Amino acid sequence: MTLPDRARRVLPGGNTRTTLFVPPNPPYAVRGEGAIVTDHTGHRVIDCNNNYTSLIHGHAHPEILDAATEAARSGTAFGLPTRSEVALAEHLRERTGIEQWRFCNSGSEAVLMLLRAARARTGRDLIVRFDGSYHGTGDAVVSPEAPGVVSESVLVLPQNDLEAVRKTLRAHGERVAAVLIDLMPNRAGLTPADPAYVAELRDLTRKYGALLAVDEVITFRLHEGGLHQRYGIRPDLVSVGKIIGGGFPVGAVGGSAEVLSPFDPRTPGPVSWGGTFSANPVTMAAGLTALNLFGTKEIADLNHRGDELRKRLREGGVPVNGSGSLLRLITPDTTKLWWALYERGVLTGTNGLLALSTPMTPDDVEQVAEAVLTTLGGASPDAIG
């Protein structure tokens, strides 16, 4: 019996994560080292998926593994807070200028915590978000038409439609707890938001007493303090994840002490929010090491590498969006594209996402460019072979 056959007997469709499924069935990873992944058939690929952008230093980085191992030797999780969560929160505060933080185990959970914070702080129920953006798997941020979803007190507006925002806030402003935005949403094509639009959102939320919440789970890698700093805005809440865990499960919410005060157990009627493995010392130690290895210079270098790759692909006739180290190949048949690139030695996201990592060499990036150009360059988006 093949591995995919075994998997389908015990897992719906053969795996746990819908975002990893490519028909008829995806390969199974058995080893990752630096920028390379080897699958169960022995096929080696340059990893431009990087667990959907989270592995900023690729696989099995020695310093990150050492930090995680050292932490694990002293205990993997406790029924007490630890110094490690204090240290990572201090680093994030220094890095971003955002005053306080709370940790959890995924980006999806971070967004749920962010929404709870917004509603608890404002005493309002409505959330405004934008169609096409992905904010995890909670009911409040998934299409109301999706199976099993009950989505209440959420208004979904078109992307980049400022008049729709104005109209909604005029009608419901006194009920809106937060406006949630991803400044470069992957599911919506990885197109950066217009700076004037973002500035107006900031002004409108202040005018109506709503909080501006920025989802930086994917985009945090693009600037030392998060993509919102490139826009020159100060959000009331941010959700982060992916790279801040060093390859381990993580999520976090940041905000001012005032905005996050509902989580303070010393206050009357606080929000109760647990999480058995939230802020566990292994993740905290690995995440702090990963961020220390990804400072201003490393961010600039990796963004430059991504910008150069995007420029070359565009010059070769490839439709591609994104900014810095995140790229999105635009094609109507992402499954066909995924397999064409995989066979040529490149692992992408199932939607055409490319996420670069620091261990990628110039030769790795060249191979990625050649694979994409061979697959998509100079042809119509429909012609993938």
VOPA-841477 format. One line per field, with one value per residue (C-alpha): residue number from 1; residue in three letters; y, x, z. Coordinates in nm, 3 decimals, always signed. Layout:
! residues N
i <- (NUM:...)
aa <- (ALA:...)
py <- (Y:...)
px <- (X:...)
pz <- (Z:...)
! end
This chain:
! residues 385
i <- (1:2:3:4:5:6:7:8:9:10:11:12:13:14:15:16:17:18:19:20:21:22:23:24:25:26:27:28:29:30:31:32:33:34:35:36:37:38:39:40:41:42:43:44:45:46:47:48:49:50:51:52:53:54:55:56:57:58:59:60:61:62:63:64:65:66:67:68:69:70:71:72:73:74:75:76:77:78:79:80:81:82:83:84:85:86:87:88:89:90:91:92:93:94:95:96:97:98:99:100:101:102:103:104:105:106:107:108:109:110:111:112:113:114:115:116:117:118:119:120:121:122:123:124:125:126:127:128:129:130:131:132:133:134:135:136:137:138:139:140:141:142:143:144:145:146:147:148:149:150:151:152:153:154:155:156:157:158:159:160:161:162:163:164:165:166:167:168:169:170:171:172:173:174:175:176:177:178:179:180:181:182:183:184:185:186:187:188:189:190:191:192:193:194:195:196:197:198:199:200:201:202:203:204:205:206:207:208:209:210:211:212:213:214:215:216:217:218:219:220:221:222:223:224:225:226:227:228:229:230:231:232:233:234:235:236:237:238:239:240:241:242:243:244:245:246:247:248:249:250:251:252:253:254:255:256:257:258:259:260:261:262:263:264:265:266:267:268:269:270:271:272:273:274:275:276:277:278:279:280:281:282:283:284:285:286:287:288:289:290:291:292:293:294:295:296:297:298:299:300:301:302:303:304:305:306:307:308:309:310:311:312:313:314:315:316:317:318:319:320:321:322:323:324:325:326:327:328:329:330:331:332:333:334:335:336:337:338:339:340:341:342:343:344:345:346:347:348:349:350:351:352:353:354:355:356:357:358:359:360:361:362:363:364:365:366:367:368:369:370:371:372:373:374:375:376:377:378:379:380:381:382:383:384:385)
aa <- (MET:THR:LEU:PRO:ASP:ARG:ALA:ARG:ARG:VAL:LEU:PRO:GLY:GLY:ASN:THR:ARG:THR:THR:LEU:PHE:VAL:PRO:PRO:ASN:PRO:PRO:TYR:ALA:VAL:ARG:GLY:GLU:GLY:ALA:ILE:VAL:THR:ASP:HIS:THR:GLY:HIS:ARG:VAL:ILE:ASP:CYS:ASN:ASN:ASN:TYR:THR:SER:LEU:ILE:HIS:GLY:HIS:ALA:HIS:PRO:GLU:ILE:LEU:ASP:ALA:ALA:THR:GLU:ALA:ALA:ARG:SER:GLY:THR:ALA:PHE:GLY:LEU:PRO:THR:ARG:SER:GLU:VAL:ALA:LEU:ALA:GLU:HIS:LEU:ARG:GLU:ARG:THR:GLY:ILE:GLU:GLN:TRP:ARG:PHE:CYS:ASN:SER:GLY:SER:GLU:ALA:VAL:LEU:MET:LEU:LEU:ARG:ALA:ALA:ARG:ALA:ARG:THR:GLY:ARG:ASP:LEU:ILE:VAL:ARG:PHE:ASP:GLY:SER:TYR:HIS:GLY:THR:GLY:ASP:ALA:VAL:VAL:SER:PRO:GLU:ALA:PRO:GLY:VAL:VAL:SER:GLU:SER:VAL:LEU:VAL:LEU:PRO:GLN:ASN:ASP:LEU:GLU:ALA:VAL:ARG:LYS:THR:LEU:ARG:ALA:HIS:GLY:GLU:ARG:VAL:ALA:ALA:VAL:LEU:ILE:ASP:LEU:MET:PRO:ASN:ARG:ALA:GLY:LEU:THR:PRO:ALA:ASP:PRO:ALA:TYR:VAL:ALA:GLU:LEU:ARG:ASP:LEU:THR:ARG:LYS:TYR:GLY:ALA:LEU:LEU:ALA:VAL:ASP:GLU:VAL:ILE:THR:PHE:ARG:LEU:HIS:GLU:GLY:GLY:LEU:HIS:GLN:ARG:TYR:GLY:ILE:ARG:PRO:ASP:LEU:VAL:SER:VAL:GLY:LYS:ILE:ILE:GLY:GLY:GLY:PHE:PRO:VAL:GLY:ALA:VAL:GLY:GLY:SER:ALA:GLU:VAL:LEU:SER:PRO:PHE:ASP:PRO:ARG:THR:PRO:GLY:PRO:VAL:SER:TRP:GLY:GLY:THR:PHE:SER:ALA:ASN:PRO:VAL:THR:MET:ALA:ALA:GLY:LEU:THR:ALA:LEU:ASN:LEU:PHE:GLY:THR:LYS:GLU:ILE:ALA:ASP:LEU:ASN:HIS:ARG:GLY:ASP:GLU:LEU:ARG:LYS:ARG:LEU:ARG:GLU:GLY:GLY:VAL:PRO:VAL:ASN:GLY:SER:GLY:SER:LEU:LEU:ARG:LEU:ILE:THR:PRO:ASP:THR:THR:LYS:LEU:TRP:TRP:ALA:LEU:TYR:GLU:ARG:GLY:VAL:LEU:THR:GLY:THR:ASN:GLY:LEU:LEU:ALA:LEU:SER:THR:PRO:MET:THR:PRO:ASP:ASP:VAL:GLU:GLN:VAL:ALA:GLU:ALA:VAL:LEU:THR:THR:LEU:GLY:GLY:ALA:SER:PRO:ASP:ALA:ILE:GLY)
py <- (+0.000:+0.342:+0.622:+0.825:+0.517:+0.468:+0.835:+0.836:+0.547:+0.753:+1.119:+1.284:+1.330:+1.206:+1.502:+1.745:+2.083:+2.174:+2.431:+2.156:+1.943:+1.924:+1.665:+1.376:+1.381:+1.581:+1.432:+1.381:+1.555:+1.344:+1.587:+1.957:+2.112:+2.481:+2.569:+2.205:+1.961:+1.590:+1.404:+1.040:+0.946:+1.097:+1.400:+1.716:+2.065:+2.422:+2.521:+2.843:+2.751:+2.748:+2.625:+2.913:+3.184:+3.081:+2.936:+3.258:+3.072:+2.757:+2.416:+2.298:+2.617:+2.513:+2.814:+2.785:+2.410:+2.469:+2.727:+2.501:+2.197:+2.387:+2.513:+2.166:+2.016:+2.241:+2.156:+2.186:+2.345:+2.454:+2.546:+2.868:+3.162:+3.158:+3.403:+3.306:+3.472:+3.788:+3.793:+3.749:+4.012:+4.253:+4.190:+4.249:+4.570:+4.698:+4.585:+4.732:+5.001:+4.820:+4.821:+4.487:+4.133:+3.809:+3.477:+3.183:+2.889:+2.999:+3.296:+3.186:+3.196:+3.533:+3.683:+3.539:+3.691:+4.022:+4.029:+3.944:+4.225:+4.475:+4.383:+4.373:+4.708:+4.897:+4.722:+4.695:+4.387:+4.455:+4.369:+4.507:+4.305:+4.283:+4.025:+3.796:+3.840:+3.534:+3.576:+3.213:+2.965:+3.127:+3.171:+3.551:+3.564:+3.289:+3.329:+3.301:+3.059:+2.814:+2.481:+2.475:+2.849:+3.068:+3.423:+3.687:+4.052:+4.072:+4.302:+4.200:+4.485:+4.486:+4.531:+4.885:+5.036:+5.343:+5.463:+5.131:+5.182:+5.538:+5.428:+5.138:+5.350:+5.623:+5.363:+5.140:+5.330:+5.326:+4.942:+4.880:+4.744:+4.712:+4.731:+4.435:+4.463:+4.272:+4.528:+4.274:+3.988:+3.663:+3.514:+3.835:+3.819:+3.964:+4.317:+4.584:+4.819:+5.176:+5.403:+5.675:+5.415:+5.286:+5.639:+5.712:+5.391:+5.508:+5.844:+5.693:+5.445:+5.724:+5.937:+5.665:+5.534:+5.195:+5.019:+4.965:+4.608:+4.496:+4.129:+4.091:+3.713:+3.686:+4.041:+4.089:+3.957:+4.255:+4.520:+4.504:+4.639:+4.500:+4.615:+4.878:+5.079:+5.111:+5.274:+5.513:+5.417:+5.306:+5.040:+4.979:+4.603:+4.373:+3.997:+3.823:+3.466:+3.262:+3.385:+3.482:+3.114:+2.997:+2.709:+2.616:+2.684:+3.048:+3.348:+3.680:+3.993:+4.331:+4.658:+4.932:+4.853:+5.035:+4.832:+4.499:+4.585:+4.355:+4.060:+4.181:+3.939:+4.210:+4.415:+4.366:+4.116:+4.036:+3.836:+3.478:+3.336:+3.031:+2.795:+2.492:+2.543:+2.919:+3.088:+2.752:+2.798:+2.595:+2.819:+3.134:+3.047:+2.940:+3.251:+3.492:+3.333:+3.347:+3.717:+3.799:+3.641:+3.850:+4.213:+4.520:+4.404:+4.051:+4.185:+4.432:+4.167:+3.915:+4.177:+4.289:+3.930:+3.899:+4.231:+4.128:+3.791:+3.958:+4.206:+3.928:+3.727:+4.026:+4.103:+3.743:+3.784:+3.624:+3.784:+3.820:+4.033:+4.091:+4.287:+4.202:+3.836:+3.744:+3.678:+3.554:+3.396:+3.477:+3.197:+3.051:+2.692:+2.684:+2.304:+2.263:+2.532:+2.364:+2.029:+2.184:+2.371:+2.078:+1.854:+2.124:+2.126:+2.412:+2.386:+2.671:+2.740:+2.575:+2.921:+3.026:+3.181:+3.206:+3.290:+3.329:+3.229:+3.340:+3.013:+3.041:+3.088:+3.285:+2.946:+2.849:+3.171:+3.122:+2.774:+2.912:+3.183:+2.935:+2.697:+2.972:+3.125:+2.785:+2.720:+3.060:+3.298:+3.449:+3.257:+3.328:+3.252:+2.951:+2.789:+2.586:+2.288)
px <- (+0.000:+0.137:+0.180:-0.107:-0.331:-0.237:-0.300:-0.648:-0.749:-0.689:-0.705:-0.988:-0.838:-0.502:-0.377:-0.469:-0.426:-0.657:-0.405:-0.151:-0.376:-0.300:-0.491:-0.465:-0.252:+0.049:+0.393:+0.489:+0.794:+1.055:+1.343:+1.422:+1.766:+1.828:+1.639:+1.588:+1.305:+1.314:+0.985:+0.892:+0.992:+1.340:+1.260:+1.446:+1.301:+1.396:+1.141:+0.967:+0.667:+0.857:+0.550:+0.350:+0.607:+0.686:+1.037:+1.228:+1.557:+1.456:+1.477:+1.679:+1.881:+2.153:+2.122:+1.745:+1.765:+2.021:+1.798:+1.492:+1.683:+1.834:+1.490:+1.337:+1.599:+1.471:+1.107:+0.885:+0.582:+0.477:+0.171:+0.357:+0.471:+0.838:+1.120:+1.119:+0.784:+0.901:+1.216:+1.028:+0.770:+1.052:+1.212:+0.884:+0.824:+1.171:+1.139:+0.795:+0.734:+0.411:+0.379:+0.235:+0.191:+0.004:+0.105:-0.090:-0.023:-0.121:-0.205:-0.569:-0.581:-0.405:-0.679:-0.949:-0.774:-0.743:-1.116:-1.196:-0.967:-1.135:-1.485:-1.390:-1.212:-1.480:-1.791:-1.906:-1.994:-1.940:-1.621:-1.552:-1.322:-1.250:-1.354:-1.078:-0.840:-0.747:-0.734:-0.734:-1.011:-1.236:-1.602:-1.577:-1.315:-1.439:-1.697:-2.049:-2.126:-1.853:-1.980:-2.017:-1.972:-2.189:-2.068:-2.246:-2.168:-1.926:-1.957:-1.755:-1.672:-1.504:-1.128:-1.006:-1.355:-1.320:-1.671:-1.808:-1.611:-1.740:-2.098:-2.071:-1.921:-2.180:-2.454:-2.302:-2.005:-2.133:-2.138:-1.805:-1.540:-1.263:-1.176:-0.948:-0.712:-0.422:-0.204:-0.095:-0.345:-0.218:-0.559:-0.656:-0.350:-0.072:-0.134:-0.010:-0.279:-0.275:-0.110:-0.376:-0.649:-0.476:-0.424:-0.794:-0.890:-0.679:-0.856:-1.203:-1.158:-1.045:-1.341:-1.593:-1.413:-1.336:-1.001:-0.780:-0.650:-0.376:-0.316:+0.062:+0.081:+0.237:+0.361:+0.560:+0.869:+0.875:+0.983:+1.155:+0.847:+0.585:+0.452:+0.229:+0.542:+0.620:+0.276:+0.349:+0.043:+0.004:-0.265:-0.447:-0.397:-0.174:-0.175:+0.152:+0.275:+0.476:+0.837:+0.822:+0.812:+1.134:+0.951:+0.736:+0.362:+0.306:+0.079:+0.072:-0.136:+0.019:-0.132:-0.110:-0.151:-0.484:-0.619:-0.501:-0.615:-0.923:-0.680:-0.524:-0.648:-0.604:-0.889:-1.259:-1.426:-1.122:-1.128:-1.028:-0.803:-0.586:-0.406:-0.221:+0.088:+0.069:+0.406:+0.575:+0.950:+1.057:+0.865:+0.964:+1.337:+1.330:+1.133:+1.364:+1.667:+1.501:+1.418:+1.766:+1.898:+1.658:+1.744:+1.743:+2.023:+1.887:+1.539:+1.673:+1.889:+1.606:+1.358:+1.610:+1.651:+1.274:+1.239:+1.510:+1.341:+1.003:+1.161:+1.322:+1.002:+0.801:+1.060:+1.018:+0.644:+0.535:+0.239:+0.356:+0.253:+0.393:+0.665:+1.006:+1.054:+0.691:+0.581:+0.255:+0.242:-0.086:-0.242:-0.593:-0.474:-0.270:-0.280:-0.118:+0.134:+0.215:+0.295:+0.491:+0.716:+0.746:+0.866:+1.124:+1.250:+1.055:+0.797:+0.544:+0.221:-0.083:-0.202:+0.123:+0.286:+0.665:+0.831:+1.208:+1.429:+1.772:+1.959:+1.869:+2.184:+2.208:+2.210:+1.886:+1.716:+1.846:+1.695:+1.364:+1.369:+1.449:+1.174:+0.912:+1.023:+1.020:+0.673:+0.508:+0.743:+0.644:+0.319:-0.042:-0.140:-0.336:-0.034:+0.138:+0.337)
pz <- (+0.000:-0.096:+0.156:+0.001:+0.023:+0.389:+0.457:+0.303:+0.529:+0.844:+0.735:+0.536:+0.189:+0.313:+0.519:+0.796:+0.623:+0.335:+0.211:+0.136:-0.083:-0.455:-0.656:-0.697:-0.380:-0.263:-0.197:+0.168:+0.312:+0.489:+0.536:+0.524:+0.535:+0.463:+0.146:+0.034:+0.100:+0.014:-0.030:+0.029:-0.326:-0.287:-0.506:-0.390:-0.434:-0.344:-0.082:-0.185:+0.028:+0.359:+0.544:+0.401:+0.477:+0.837:+0.786:+0.727:+0.789:+0.604:+0.765:+1.063:+1.117:+1.367:+1.600:+1.617:+1.681:+1.955:+2.124:+2.104:+2.230:+2.521:+2.619:+2.589:+2.817:+3.096:+3.026:+2.720:+2.889:+3.236:+3.436:+3.517:+3.304:+3.204:+3.142:+2.775:+2.702:+2.876:+2.661:+2.332:+2.428:+2.517:+2.178:+1.994:+2.189:+2.100:+1.741:+1.673:+1.932:+2.025:+2.400:+2.508:+2.370:+2.428:+2.277:+2.137:+1.904:+1.553:+1.334:+1.329:+1.707:+1.711:+1.494:+1.720:+2.022:+1.839:+1.767:+2.129:+2.244:+2.012:+2.126:+2.494:+2.479:+2.285:+2.416:+2.054:+1.851:+1.480:+1.292:+0.945:+0.720:+0.347:+0.093:-0.033:+0.259:+0.463:+0.840:+0.950:+1.012:+1.273:+1.177:+1.196:+0.918:+0.686:+0.411:+0.554:+0.269:+0.378:+0.515:+0.892:+0.940:+1.159:+1.109:+1.312:+1.372:+1.079:+0.778:+0.471:+0.232:-0.111:-0.118:-0.179:-0.184:+0.036:-0.029:+0.098:+0.420:+0.459:+0.397:+0.643:+0.919:+0.867:+0.909:+1.179:+1.323:+1.679:+1.668:+1.494:+1.730:+1.469:+1.103:+1.020:+0.723:+0.570:+0.392:+0.128:+0.136:-0.013:-0.093:-0.273:-0.502:-0.284:-0.412:-0.168:-0.039:-0.161:+0.101:+0.064:+0.122:+0.436:+0.570:+0.521:+0.703:+0.997:+0.999:+0.964:+1.248:+1.478:+1.373:+1.462:+1.770:+1.616:+1.643:+1.339:+1.344:+1.104:+1.033:+0.996:+1.025:+0.677:+0.614:+0.936:+0.753:+0.512:+0.764:+1.099:+1.275:+1.038:+0.702:+0.867:+0.952:+0.583:+0.552:+0.835:+1.039:+1.399:+1.432:+1.757:+1.732:+1.528:+1.488:+1.405:+1.372:+1.120:+1.146:+1.515:+1.618:+1.457:+1.289:+1.590:+1.643:+1.735:+1.719:+1.900:+1.943:+2.010:+2.124:+2.379:+2.747:+2.732:+2.439:+2.584:+2.937:+2.916:+2.931:+3.256:+3.525:+3.790:+3.639:+3.716:+3.481:+3.266:+2.943:+3.027:+2.755:+2.813:+2.579:+2.716:+2.501:+2.452:+2.516:+2.571:+2.624:+2.319:+2.079:+2.264:+2.258:+1.892:+1.794:+1.972:+1.805:+1.462:+1.505:+1.631:+1.311:+1.098:+1.160:+0.938:+0.709:+0.663:+0.591:+0.334:+0.166:+0.139:+0.017:-0.246:-0.362:-0.395:-0.578:-0.825:-0.884:-0.937:-1.182:-1.381:-1.396:-1.512:-1.780:-1.894:-1.932:-1.606:-1.425:-1.064:-0.765:-0.418:-0.246:-0.109:-0.021:-0.098:-0.457:-0.605:-0.951:-1.124:-1.328:-1.356:-1.305:-0.985:-0.961:-1.302:-1.212:-0.879:-1.038:-1.328:-1.085:-0.847:-1.126:-1.210:-0.852:-0.691:-0.412:-0.407:-0.226:-0.380:-0.489:-0.662:-0.354:-0.335:-0.001:+0.000:+0.293:+0.413:+0.329:-0.040:-0.248:-0.575:-0.753:-0.574:-0.680:-1.035:-1.045:-0.919:-1.187:-1.464:-1.350:-1.341:-1.671:-1.839:-1.704:-1.748:-1.927:-2.259:-2.273:-2.191:-1.831:-1.961:-2.127:-1.858:-1.972)
! end
